[in-house]
């Protein structure tokens, strides 16, 4: 595929922000959420009817969070490659 490649300072800034969110805040928040959920799902910390309802719901949510984190890591690797290619083709921003 050929053609004109355009990348400006706004695109570079947005891509750095995008990766910063994925690399830092979002990944860390998912890890913290998972840790808190694991504590809440432990019967030695919280038990009773509502705790049991939480544990049932948490099992699925925890699997979803793990999958999201894995997909973000994969997307990050792909995005890093794409960003390098854009930078090489359209300037180094």
N, C-alpha and C positions, 0 to 999 in steps of 0.2 A: 504494500500500500504506500503510495507516495502522495505528496501534496505539501501545502504550506503548513508549517508547524508554528503555532503561536503560544507563547507563554509569557505573561507579564509579571510585574512585581506582585500584583494582587493575587495571582494564581500561586506564586511561590509562597506568599505569606499564608494563604488559606491552606495550602498543603502542609506547611509546617505546623499550623494550628491543628489541623486534622490529625496528623500523626501524634502531636503532643497530647491530644485528648485520648487517643487510643492507647498510646504508650504509658501515659501517666495516670490521669484521673480515672478514666473509664475502667481500665484493667484493674487498678487498685480498688475502685469502688466495688467491682464484681467480687474480688477476693474478700473484701471486708464484709459484704453482704452474705457471702457463702459462709464465712466464719461465724457470723452472728446467727445465721440460720441453723448451723450445725449445733451451736450451743443451745439454742432454743429447742431443738429437736431431741436433745439429750434428756432422758427422763430423770436423771440425777439433778438436773437444773430446773426443770419445769415439768409438771405432770398434772393430770386432770383431764376433764372432758375437752376443754379448749386446746390444751396442749396436744392431745391426741389428734384433734382436727388439724392443728397446725402441722404435726408430723406427717399426716397423710398428704396434705397439700405440699409440704416442703419437699417430699421425695421427688415429685415431678418437677417442681420449681428448681431444685438443685441440679437435676439433670439438664434442664433447659439452660441454666446459667453456665454450666460447664460447657455445653455445646456452643453457646454464644461466645464464651471466652476463646474457645478453640477456633471458631470461625473468624473472630477478630484478629487473632494471631496470624492466621493464614492470609487474611485480607491485608494485614500490615505488611507481610513479606511481599505480596504482589504489588501493593501500592508503592513500596520502596523501590522496586524495580522499575515500575512505570514512571515514577518521579525522576529517577536517574536518567531514564531514556528521554524524557521531556527536557530535562535540564541540558543534556548533551546536544539535543537537536535544536533547542530554542534559546540557548543562553544558560548561564549558570546562576542567575537570580541571586 
